Amino acid sequence: MSRPKRLPKVLTPEEQRALVAQPNPRYVSGLRNRCIIRVGLEAGLRVGELMALRPEHLDMLTCRLVVREGKGAKDRVLWVSDDLRDLIGRWLERRPVSPRLFCTRDGGQLDTRYLRTMVKQYAVKAGLPEAERVSPHVLRHTLATDLLRQTKNIRLVQKALGHSDLSTTMIYTHVSDEELEVALRRGP
């Protein structure tokens, strides 16, 4: 008998704000880390996609973000908020010379383990429940869940995440089930 699949961990809006508030943007690494967390929450990028970003992938006028050769070597287009674009603009002014959008202090490539550890440490510092389960992929799950709640359109979520198969995106319909339960329990 197979075990039921565990639903993805998703951050509430309050938890998202608490997590984003942790990195101190007065420091170069804090500004970079805040940008990384915000991009995870607002664009839902995979760790590899995040690390492959280059400054030219973000159009600062239109807030258009091009993900080049994501999973399956596919490109996709996303948009970020004006606020995130401005935050990234501040990072671009302070970041070391590097072909990468997000890099180390000497312009090198960030390590994927660093990204996972960084997100988890900020989750612990923010006092998030189940902080040990918070990862860059949880930021992606959070974006997908929030997007489905806002649009009620699973195809938009599929496109934003870059899923080729809709069945991969269907895990996010658990949100609808939870909201249905709340609505039905409330009664007429």
C-alpha positions as CSV (number, residue, x, y, z in Angstrom):
1,M,0.0,0.0,0.0
2,S,1.5,3.3,-1.0
3,R,1.7,6.2,1.4
4,P,-0.3,9.4,0.5
5,K,1.9,12.1,-1.0
6,R,2.9,14.8,1.4
7,L,1.6,18.2,0.4
8,P,4.2,20.8,-0.3
9,K,5.1,23.3,2.4
10,V,3.7,26.7,1.6
11,L,4.4,30.0,3.5
12,T,1.6,32.3,4.6
13,P,1.8,36.0,3.6
14,E,2.9,36.7,7.2
15,E,5.6,34.1,7.0
16,Q,6.7,35.4,3.7
17,R,7.1,38.9,5.1
18,A,9.0,37.6,8.1
19,L,11.4,35.7,5.9
20,V,12.0,38.6,3.6
21,A,12.7,40.9,6.5
22,Q,15.6,38.8,7.8
23,P,18.4,39.7,5.5
24,N,19.9,43.1,6.3
25,P,20.1,45.1,3.1
26,R,22.7,47.5,4.5
27,Y,25.2,44.7,3.9
28,V,26.0,43.6,0.3
29,S,25.3,40.0,1.1
30,G,22.1,40.9,2.9
31,L,20.9,42.9,0.0
32,R,21.7,40.0,-2.4
33,N,20.0,37.5,-0.1
34,R,16.9,39.6,0.2
35,C,16.8,39.8,-3.6
36,I,17.2,36.0,-4.0
37,I,14.4,35.3,-1.5
38,R,12.1,37.8,-3.2
39,V,12.8,36.4,-6.7
40,G,12.0,32.9,-5.3
41,L,8.7,34.1,-3.9
42,E,7.7,36.3,-6.8
43,A,9.0,34.3,-9.8
44,G,9.2,30.8,-8.4
45,L,12.5,29.9,-10.0
46,R,14.3,26.6,-9.4
47,V,17.7,26.9,-7.7
48,G,19.5,26.2,-11.0
49,E,17.5,28.8,-12.8
50,L,18.2,31.4,-10.1
51,M,21.9,30.7,-10.3
52,A,21.9,30.9,-14.1
53,L,20.3,34.4,-14.1
54,R,22.3,37.2,-15.7
55,P,21.7,40.9,-15.4
56,E,20.6,41.1,-19.1
57,H,17.8,38.6,-18.3
58,L,15.9,41.3,-16.5
59,D,14.5,44.2,-18.5
60,M,14.5,47.0,-15.9
61,L,12.0,49.1,-17.8
62,T,9.3,46.4,-18.3
63,C,10.1,44.2,-15.3
64,R,10.3,41.3,-17.7
65,L,12.4,38.4,-16.5
66,V,13.6,35.8,-19.1
67,V,14.5,32.4,-17.7
68,R,17.0,31.0,-20.2
69,E,17.2,27.2,-20.6
70,G,15.2,26.2,-17.5
71,K,14.5,22.6,-16.9
72,G,14.2,20.7,-20.2
73,A,16.3,23.5,-21.8
74,K,13.2,25.6,-22.2
75,D,13.0,29.4,-22.0
76,R,10.1,31.2,-20.3
77,V,9.1,34.8,-19.6
78,L,8.0,36.0,-16.2
79,W,7.4,39.5,-14.7
80,V,8.4,40.8,-11.4
81,S,7.0,43.7,-9.3
82,D,8.3,47.2,-9.7
83,D,9.4,47.0,-6.0
84,L,11.5,43.9,-6.7
85,R,12.9,45.5,-9.8
86,D,14.0,48.5,-7.7
87,L,15.5,46.2,-5.1
88,I,17.4,44.3,-7.8
89,G,18.5,47.7,-9.2
90,R,20.1,48.6,-5.8
91,W,21.8,45.2,-5.8
92,L,23.2,45.8,-9.3
93,E,24.7,49.1,-8.2
94,R,26.6,47.3,-5.3
95,R,27.3,43.8,-6.7
96,P,30.8,42.8,-7.6
97,V,31.7,42.5,-11.3
98,S,30.3,39.2,-12.5
99,P,28.5,37.8,-15.5
100,R,25.9,36.4,-12.9
101,L,23.1,38.3,-11.5
102,F,23.6,36.8,-8.0
103,C,27.2,36.0,-7.1
104,T,29.7,35.7,-4.3
105,R,31.6,38.7,-2.9
106,D,34.4,38.1,-5.4
107,G,32.0,37.7,-8.3
108,G,32.0,33.8,-8.3
109,Q,29.1,31.5,-8.6
110,L,27.1,30.8,-5.5
111,D,26.9,27.3,-4.3
112,T,23.5,25.6,-4.3
113,R,24.1,24.3,-0.8
114,Y,24.7,27.9,0.3
115,L,21.3,29.0,-1.1
116,R,19.5,26.1,0.7
117,T,21.3,26.8,4.0
118,M,20.8,30.6,3.7
119,V,17.0,30.2,3.2
120,K,16.7,27.7,6.1
121,Q,18.8,29.9,8.5
122,Y,16.6,32.9,7.7
123,A,13.5,30.8,8.3
124,V,14.8,29.8,11.7
125,K,15.8,33.4,12.5
126,A,12.2,34.5,11.5
127,G,10.7,31.9,13.8
128,L,8.8,30.2,11.1
129,P,7.0,26.9,12.0
130,E,8.7,23.9,10.5
131,A,11.7,26.1,9.6
132,E,13.8,23.0,8.9
133,R,11.5,22.3,5.9
134,V,11.8,25.8,4.4
135,S,14.0,25.7,1.3
136,P,14.3,27.6,-2.0
137,H,11.8,25.1,-3.4
138,V,9.3,26.0,-0.7
139,L,9.5,29.6,-2.1
140,R,8.6,28.1,-5.5
141,H,5.6,26.2,-4.0
142,T,4.5,29.4,-2.3
143,L,4.5,31.3,-5.5
144,A,2.5,28.5,-7.3
145,T,0.0,28.3,-4.5
146,D,-0.5,32.1,-4.2
147,L,-0.8,32.4,-8.0
148,L,-3.5,29.7,-8.1
149,R,-5.4,31.4,-5.3
150,Q,-5.3,34.7,-7.1
151,T,-6.0,33.5,-10.7
152,K,-7.9,30.2,-10.2
153,N,-6.1,29.2,-13.4
154,I,-4.0,26.1,-13.2
155,R,-2.7,26.7,-16.8
156,L,-1.2,30.1,-15.7
157,V,0.6,28.3,-12.8
158,Q,1.8,25.7,-15.2
159,K,3.3,28.3,-17.5
160,A,4.8,30.3,-14.7
161,L,6.6,27.3,-13.3
162,G,7.7,26.0,-16.6
163,H,6.0,22.6,-16.3
164,S,5.6,20.7,-19.6
165,D,3.0,18.4,-18.1
166,L,-0.1,19.7,-16.4
167,S,-0.2,16.7,-14.0
168,T,3.0,18.0,-12.4
169,T,1.2,21.3,-11.6
170,M,-1.9,19.6,-10.2
171,I,-0.4,19.2,-6.7
172,Y,-1.2,22.9,-6.2
173,T,-4.9,22.2,-6.5
174,H,-4.8,21.2,-2.8
175,V,-5.3,24.9,-2.1
176,S,-8.7,24.7,-3.7
177,D,-9.6,21.6,-1.6
178,E,-8.6,23.5,1.6
179,E,-10.6,26.6,0.6
180,L,-13.5,24.4,-0.4
181,E,-13.5,22.8,3.0
182,V,-13.5,26.2,4.8
183,A,-16.3,27.5,2.6
184,L,-18.4,24.4,3.1
185,R,-17.9,24.3,6.8
186,R,-18.9,28.0,7.0
187,G,-22.3,27.1,5.7
188,P,-24.9,29.3,3.9
